[in-house]
Amino acid sequence: MSNRRFPFSGSGSGERLKFYPNMKAIIAEKPSVGMDIARVVGATDKKDGYCTGNGYMVTWALGHLVSLAMPGAYGYTKTSAENLPMLPDPFRLVSRQVRTDKGMVTDIAAAKQLKIIDSVFDRCDSIIVATDCAREGELIFRWIYSYLGYTKPFKRLWISSLTDEAIREGLANLRDGSDYDSLYAAADCRAKADWLVGMNASRALAVASGSANNSIGRVQTPTLAMVCARFKENRNFVSTPYWQLHLTLKRQDAHRMFIHTEEFKEKDAAEAAYRKITSGSVATVTGSEHKRTFQQAPLLYDLTTLQKDCNVHYDLTAEKTLSIAQSLYEKKLISYPRTGSRHIPEDVMRHIPSLLGKVVSMPEFREYGQSFDMSDLNTRSVDDTKVTDHHALIITGISPEGLSEAESTVYTLIAGRMLEAFSPPCEKELLVMECACEGMAFRSRSSSIVRPGWRGVFARKEDREKDEPERDGGTAEFAEGETVPVMGHGMAQKKTLPKPLYTEATLLAAMETCGKNITDEQAKEAIKELGIGTPATRAAIITTLIKRDYIARSGKSIIPTEKGMYIYEAVKDMRVADVELTGSWEKTLAQVERHTLDTETFMQSILDYTRRATEEILRLDFPAMQERAFTCPKCKTGKIILRSKVARCDHDGCGLLVFRRDESQAVLNPVVMSGNLLRQFVYGTVHCHRIRTASVGKAFFRIPDVGIDGYLRANLFPFGINAYLAQ
C-alpha cells in the first residue's frame, strides 16, 4: 500500500503501519476544520497531525502543502534571454518551498504533514475530500493526492457552512470525486498560467532592466496598470471652471430653488444671463410632475461586495475583511465566505424566515424588526440559476459569542444585509418642476421617501441615489401655468473634477468589471466572469502589490509608488498589462470549470501569450532604471536595492540601510555618506538649502523627475558641506 514518495509511513523505524480495510480517510484544509469534522464523526483519539476513531482517520493540510516546482527544477538556473521563455512540459510538483538566505528550501512543517497524510491515506481504503469547497480547496487536495502518487477512490464533502448539521448532511450525501474534475482542471490551469506568465515576464524584465528586484504577474500587473492609469489621469487633470445660474421662487413661508438647465462655460455669458433677471422679473411654471419611484433592495453579499462595504463604512482592508469572514466561517457563524454569488437557491430560502427571526432579535435591528413583515419577503436574491459552487453569504443561526469588535462588526453587516435583501423596496416620490424666466429655462428636482423599506435597516446617507438632491432646494410647490415673482437669484462658479483616486473599495469594484465604471447591479452581474481575479484572490492581489512596493495606501486612497510607476510606464502598452485580456481569461477558466472548454485549448492560448509577452519585454530599454542601480559604497560588492521606505544593500552581512520617512523625507543612518551618494539615493539633481550645523546637516531637497519635496539628513562633516551642496 505504500507509494513512491515515501517508501514507508509512520514511525522512524520504518515499519509498516496496519491497513484497515473499512477505514475512511478524511482530509480537511486546515487543523481547526479537521478537528470539527473529527468531533462530528466521532474520531476523538487525537494523534500527531490527525485524529482517529469510529471508522475514520481525519487529517488536514496546512494550506498549500504542494506547489509547482521553481525554474531551477527544470534546468533554468540562469536568468538570461537565451533561457526564455521557460515552458515546462510536464510541470512538476514539489513539497512546499520557503525562501531563506540560502534560497528556496523545503518547508519542514509541510514535509512532515505530507508524511502524516501519506500514512493516513495508506492505511485507509477510501478518501473523503473536505478541503474548502472551491477552486483553491480542490487544487490543494488534488496536488497532494497526485504528489503522493495515490489512485484510491475519493468522495467529495461539499458544504456551504461548518455547522454540525451541515457536516452530517454533507457526509450523508457525499458526491463522487470525479464530479469536480473540471473544477480541479480550472484551478490547475490557473496555477500553471500564473507560473508561465509570472516567471517568464519577471525574468524577462530582469534581463531587460538589469535588476532582479522587479516582478510581473498575470493578474497583478493589469491591476497595477489600473491604479497607475487612474493616478496619472487624476494628477494630470486640468480643471476647467463653469458657472451655474439659479433663482428662487417663494410661496408664503416656503421656497423652491430652480437651477438653469445649461451650464455656462464663459463667465461673461453667465454674467450677462444673470443681469437679465431683475427685481421685477417673474417666472412662469412650465411643468410640474410627481413620479413614484422604487429603489430595489440590494442583493445579498458575495465576498467582493462585503469587502467593499467594510472598506467604505469601517475602513477595513480587503485582506482584513477576508480574514475576519474566514474566522466567522470557522466559528460556524456564516456560510462559506469565498463566494462569487449574490443569490441563494430555493432550498436555502426555506431556512431564511427562521434566520431572519434571529437577525431582528439582535439589538441593532430590534427597532426595524418591529415593522418588518415576515409574511411578504422580497425574493429578488433567490435564483437557482445564478448559484454555482456556493450561494451568497448568510448567517447560520448559531448565536455569536466572544467575538472581537472587528468580528462583531462584519457579522452585523452580513446579518443586516440579509434583512435589507429580504425587505421591500424603498418607495420614493420624485418631484420635477420647470419654469421659464427672461427667456431662460430652469429646473428643480426634489425627492422624498414615502416608505423607507430596506433603507430603514441602517439608515445610511450612502444609500442615497443620484435622483435625490443632497442640498435642500426647498419645499414650495407651484401649479403648471402659474406665474410667480422671482424673490432672488444668484450665480455660482464651479469647476470640473477628476476621477477620484482608487480606494480599496473602488479598486475591488474595478477589478470585478475590468475597470469599467458600472454602478447598475444587474449589469455588474452580467459581466462578472470578465473580472480580474476571483472574489477569493482579489484581496491577495492588492496585498501582494503593496508588499512588492508597487502600490501604497495614502489615507483611504491607493496610489502607485515610484517603483510601480516605472514598471507601469514600461509595460503599459503590452499584453502583460492588458486588463480586458486578463479578464477574458477568467471567463475562459469559468468555461473550463463548466466543461464547455478543454484545458488544452486554454493552455495553448497561455503558451502563445507567454511567448509573445516575453519577446515584448525583452525588447524593452530601461535606461532610467539602470541609472538607479549602483554599487554599495560600504562593502563595494552588493547592489543597492531601492524601496519606497528604505534602501539597502543586497549583500549578506553588509548591513547598509537607509530609512526614508513618508513619501517626502529621507533619513540616512547609520552610515556616513558623501554628497555624491546622497544625490544618488534621491534619484536626481538635489537642490539644497538651509544647512543648520556643520556636523549634522538638514537640507531641503527637490526631485524634479518625481515631483517630491522634503528634507534629507546626514552626517556631513567628514566630507564637507560643499560636497553635499554641489549641484
ChimeraX attribute file (.defattr): number of C-alpha atoms within 10 A of each C-alpha:
attribute: neighborCount
match mode: 1-to-1
recipient: residues
	/A:1	14
	/A:2	18
	/A:3	15
	/A:4	10
	/A:5	13
	/A:6	13
	/A:7	10
	/A:8	20
	/A:9	21
	/A:10	15
	/A:11	10
	/A:12	7
	/A:13	8
	/A:14	10
	/A:15	10
	/A:16	16
	/A:17	16
	/A:18	11
	/A:19	15
	/A:20	13
	/A:21	11
	/A:22	12
	/A:23	20
	/A:24	21
	/A:25	25
	/A:26	30
	/A:27	25
	/A:28	27
	/A:29	23
	/A:30	17
	/A:31	18
	/A:32	13
	/A:33	21
	/A:34	23
	/A:35	19
	/A:36	21
	/A:37	25
	/A:38	25
	/A:39	17
	/A:40	15
	/A:41	19
	/A:42	16
	/A:43	20
	/A:44	17
	/A:45	13
	/A:46	14
	/A:47	11
	/A:48	8
	/A:49	18
	/A:50	23
	/A:51	24
	/A:52	23
	/A:53	16
	/A:54	13
	/A:55	16
	/A:56	23
	/A:57	28
	/A:58	33
	/A:59	30
	/A:60	26
	/A:61	23
	/A:62	15
	/A:63	17
	/A:64	18
	/A:65	23
	/A:66	26
	/A:67	18
	/A:68	18
	/A:69	17
	/A:70	18
	/A:71	17
	/A:72	9
	/A:73	14
	/A:74	15
	/A:75	11
	/A:76	15
	/A:77	11
	/A:78	12
	/A:79	16
	/A:80	15
	/A:81	16
	/A:82	8
	/A:83	15
	/A:84	20
	/A:85	23
	/A:86	22
	/A:87	17
	/A:88	16
	/A:89	7
	/A:90	7
	/A:91	14
	/A:92	13
	/A:93	17
	/A:94	18
	/A:95	22
	/A:96	21
	/A:97	20
	/A:98	12
	/A:99	10
	/A:100	8
	/A:101	7
	/A:102	6
	/A:103	8
	/A:104	12
	/A:105	13
	/A:106	13
	/A:107	14
	/A:108	13
	/A:109	11
	/A:110	20
	/A:111	16
	/A:112	14
	/A:113	19
	/A:114	25
	/A:115	18
	/A:116	20
	/A:117	24
	/A:118	24
	/A:119	23
	/A:120	29
	/A:121	27
	/A:122	23
	/A:123	22
	/A:124	22
	/A:125	18
	/A:126	18
	/A:127	22
	/A:128	22
	/A:129	24
	/A:130	28
	/A:131	25
	/A:132	22
	/A:133	23
	/A:134	19
	/A:135	20
	/A:136	22
	/A:137	20
	/A:138	25
	/A:139	23
	/A:140	24
	/A:141	25
	/A:142	20
	/A:143	21
	/A:144	22
	/A:145	18
	/A:146	12
	/A:147	20
	/A:148	21
	/A:149	15
	/A:150	18
	/A:151	9
	/A:152	12
	/A:153	12
	/A:154	20
	/A:155	20
	/A:156	23
	/A:157	25
	/A:158	22
	/A:159	22
	/A:160	23
	/A:161	24
	/A:162	21
	/A:163	23
	/A:164	15
	/A:165	11
	/A:166	16
	/A:167	21
	/A:168	16
	/A:169	14
	/A:170	17
	/A:171	19
	/A:172	10
	/A:173	14
	/A:174	16
	/A:175	17
	/A:176	14
	/A:177	16
	/A:178	13
	/A:179	11
	/A:180	18
	/A:181	15
	/A:182	22
	/A:183	24
	/A:184	24
	/A:185	21
	/A:186	27
	/A:187	24
	/A:188	22
	/A:189	18
	/A:190	22
	/A:191	15
	/A:192	16
	/A:193	22
	/A:194	17
	/A:195	22
	/A:196	23
	/A:197	24
	/A:198	21
	/A:199	24
	/A:200	28
	/A:201	29
	/A:202	20
	/A:203	27
	/A:204	29
	/A:205	29
	/A:206	20
	/A:207	18
	/A:208	21
	/A:209	23
	/A:210	15
	/A:211	17
	/A:212	15
	/A:213	14
	/A:214	17
	/A:215	20
	/A:216	23
	/A:217	23
	/A:218	27
	/A:219	24
	/A:220	24
	/A:221	26
	/A:222	28
	/A:223	28
	/A:224	27
	/A:225	24
	/A:226	22
	/A:227	26
	/A:228	27
	/A:229	18
	/A:230	21
	/A:231	20
	/A:232	14
	/A:233	15
	/A:234	16
	/A:235	13
	/A:236	10
	/A:237	13
	/A:238	12
	/A:239	11
	/A:240	10
	/A:241	14
	/A:242	16
	/A:243	20
	/A:244	19
	/A:245	21
	/A:246	18
	/A:247	21
	/A:248	19
	/A:249	22
	/A:250	19
	/A:251	14
	/A:252	6
	/A:253	7
	/A:254	11
	/A:255	15
	/A:256	20
	/A:257	20
	/A:258	22
	/A:259	22
	/A:260	21
	/A:261	15
	/A:262	13
	/A:263	13
	/A:264	18
	/A:265	14
	/A:266	11
	/A:267	15
	/A:268	11
	/A:269	11
	/A:270	19
	/A:271	15
	/A:272	10
	/A:273	16
	/A:274	17
	/A:275	10
	/A:276	12
	/A:277	20
	/A:278	13
	/A:279	10
	/A:280	8
	/A:281	14
	/A:282	18
	/A:283	24
	/A:284	20
	/A:285	21
	/A:286	18
	/A:287	16
	/A:288	18
	/A:289	12
	/A:290	12
	/A:291	11
	/A:292	13
	/A:293	15
	/A:294	16
	/A:295	17
	/A:296	18
	/A:297	22
	/A:298	19
	/A:299	23
	/A:300	28
	/A:301	27
	/A:302	23
	/A:303	26
	/A:304	29
	/A:305	19
	/A:306	23
	/A:307	28
	/A:308	23
	/A:309	18
	/A:310	21
	/A:311	20
	/A:312	17
	/A:313	12
	/A:314	12
	/A:315	17
	/A:316	20
	/A:317	21
	/A:318	25
	/A:319	18
	/A:320	16
	/A:321	24
	/A:322	24
	/A:323	15
	/A:324	20
	/A:325	26
	/A:326	18
	/A:327	16
	/A:328	22
	/A:329	21
	/A:330	18
	/A:331	19
	/A:332	22
	/A:333	23
	/A:334	26
	/A:335	24
	/A:336	27
	/A:337	28
	/A:338	23
	/A:339	24
	/A:340	25
	/A:341	24
	/A:342	24
	/A:343	25
	/A:344	26
	/A:345	18
	/A:346	13
	/A:347	10
	/A:348	12
	/A:349	15
	/A:350	10
	/A:351	12
	/A:352	21
	/A:353	14
	/A:354	11
	/A:355	19
	/A:356	20
	/A:357	14
	/A:358	18
	/A:359	22
	/A:360	19
	/A:361	14
	/A:362	15
	/A:363	10
	/A:364	14
	/A:365	19
	/A:366	15
	/A:367	14
	/A:368	17
	/A:369	19
	/A:370	10
	/A:371	9
	/A:372	20
	/A:373	11
	/A:374	15
	/A:375	7
	/A:376	10
	/A:377	15
	/A:378	18
	/A:379	17
	/A:380	17
	/A:381	23
	/A:382	23
	/A:383	15
	/A:384	14
	/A:385	9
	/A:386	18
	/A:387	17
	/A:388	14
	/A:389	15
	/A:390	25
	/A:391	27
	/A:392	26
	/A:393	29
	/A:394	27
	/A:395	24
	/A:396	21
	/A:397	19
	/A:398	13
	/A:399	10
	/A:400	14
	/A:401	9
	/A:402	7
	/A:403	13
	/A:404	9
	/A:405	9
	/A:406	14
	/A:407	18
	/A:408	16
	/A:409	14
	/A:410	22
	/A:411	21
	/A:412	17
	/A:413	18
	/A:414	22
	/A:415	25
	/A:416	22
	/A:417	23
	/A:418	24
	/A:419	29
	/A:420	23
	/A:421	22
	/A:422	27
	/A:423	26
	/A:424	24
	/A:425	20
	/A:426	18
	/A:427	19
	/A:428	19
	/A:429	17
	/A:430	17
	/A:431	17
	/A:432	15
	/A:433	21
	/A:434	22
	/A:435	27
	/A:436	18
	/A:437	20
	/A:438	13
	/A:439	11
	/A:440	14
	/A:441	18
	/A:442	22
	/A:443	21
	/A:444	20
	/A:445	19
	/A:446	20
	/A:447	20
	/A:448	14
	/A:449	16
	/A:450	13
	/A:451	15
	/A:452	18
	/A:453	23
	/A:454	26
	/A:455	23
	/A:456	16
	/A:457	20
	/A:458	16
	/A:459	11
	/A:460	10
	/A:461	9
	/A:462	8
	/A:463	10
	/A:464	13
	/A:465	11
	/A:466	7
	/A:467	11
	/A:468	15
	/A:469	14
	/A:470	12
	/A:471	7
	/A:472	9
	/A:473	16
	/A:474	17
	/A:475	15
	/A:476	14
	/A:477	15
	/A:478	21
	/A:479	13
	/A:480	15
	/A:481	13
	/A:482	12
	/A:483	16
	/A:484	18
	/A:485	16
	/A:486	19
	/A:487	16
	/A:488	15
	/A:489	18
	/A:490	14
	/A:491	17
	/A:492	10
	/A:493	12
	/A:494	13
	/A:495	12
	/A:496	11
	/A:497	12
	/A:498	14
	/A:499	12
	/A:500	13
	/A:501	21
	/A:502	22
	/A:503	21
	/A:504	24
	/A:505	25
	/A:506	19
	/A:507	22
	/A:508	25
	/A:509	23
	/A:510	20
	/A:511	25
	/A:512	26
	/A:513	24
	/A:514	28
	/A:515	22
	/A:516	14
	/A:517	11
	/A:518	15
	/A:519	9
	/A:520	8
	/A:521	10
	/A:522	11
	/A:523	11
	/A:524	18
	/A:525	15
	/A:526	10
	/A:527	16
	/A:528	20
	/A:529	23
	/A:530	24
	/A:531	28
	/A:532	31
	/A:533	24
	/A:534	21
	/A:535	23
	/A:536	19
	/A:537	17
	/A:538	25
	/A:539	23
	/A:540	16
	/A:541	21
	/A:542	23
	/A:543	18
	/A:544	14
	/A:545	20
	/A:546	18
	/A:547	11
	/A:548	15
	/A:549	19
	/A:550	28
	/A:551	24
	/A:552	19
	/A:553	14
	/A:554	12
	/A:555	9
	/A:556	16
	/A:557	15
	/A:558	23
	/A:559	24
	/A:560	26
	/A:561	19
	/A:562	17
	/A:563	18
	/A:564	24
	/A:565	22
	/A:566	17
	/A:567	22
	/A:568	23
	/A:569	12
	/A:570	16
	/A:571	22
	/A:572	20
	/A:573	12
	/A:574	13
	/A:575	20
	/A:576	28
	/A:577	25
	/A:578	20
	/A:579	24
	/A:580	18
	/A:581	17
	/A:582	24
	/A:583	25
	/A:584	16
	/A:585	22
	/A:586	22
	/A:587	17
	/A:588	21
	/A:589	25
	/A:590	19
	/A:591	18
	/A:592	23
	/A:593	21
	/A:594	15
	/A:595	15
	/A:596	12
	/A:597	16
	/A:598	17
	/A:599	20
	/A:600	11
	/A:601	11
	/A:602	19
	/A:603	16
	/A:604	11
	/A:605	13
	/A:606	20
	/A:607	17
	/A:608	10
	/A:609	17
	/A:610	26
	/A:611	18
	/A:612	15
	/A:613	21
	/A:614	24
	/A:615	17
	/A:616	18
	/A:617	24
	/A:618	19
	/A:619	12
	/A:620	15
	/A:621	14
	/A:622	16
	/A:623	11
	/A:624	11
	/A:625	15
	/A:626	13
	/A:627	12
	/A:628	16
	/A:629	18
	/A:630	16
	/A:631	14
	/A:632	19
	/A:633	17
	/A:634	14
	/A:635	14
	/A:636	12
	/A:637	14
	/A:638	18
	/A:639	17
	/A:640	21
	/A:641	20
	/A:642	21
	/A:643	18
	/A:644	19
	/A:645	16
	/A:646	15
	/A:647	18
	/A:648	18
	/A:649	24
	/A:650	18
	/A:651	16
	/A:652	9
	/A:653	8
	/A:654	15
	/A:655	14
	/A:656	20
	/A:657	17
	/A:658	21
	/A:659	17
	/A:660	20
	/A:661	15
	/A:662	11
	/A:663	14
	/A:664	16
	/A:665	18
	/A:666	24
	/A:667	16
	/A:668	20
	/A:669	15
	/A:670	13
	/A:671	14
	/A:672	17
	/A:673	20
	/A:674	19
	/A:675	20
	/A:676	14
	/A:677	15
	/A:678	20
	/A:679	20
	/A:680	15
	/A:681	18
	/A:682	20
	/A:683	18
	/A:684	16
	/A:685	15
	/A:686	22
	/A:687	17
	/A:688	17
	/A:689	12
	/A:690	9
	/A:691	15
	/A:692	10
	/A:693	11
	/A:694	13
	/A:695	15
	/A:696	14
	/A:697	17
	/A:698	20
	/A:699	19
	/A:700	16
	/A:701	21
	/A:702	18
	/A:703	17
	/A:704	13
	/A:705	9
	/A:706	11
	/A:707	8
	/A:708	14
	/A:709	15
	/A:710	15
	/A:711	17
	/A:712	20
	/A:713	17
	/A:714	22
	/A:715	20
	/A:716	21
	/A:717	17
	/A:718	11
	/A:719	14
	/A:720	14
	/A:721	19
	/A:722	11
	/A:723	13
	/A:724	23
	/A:725	16
	/A:726	13
	/A:727	12
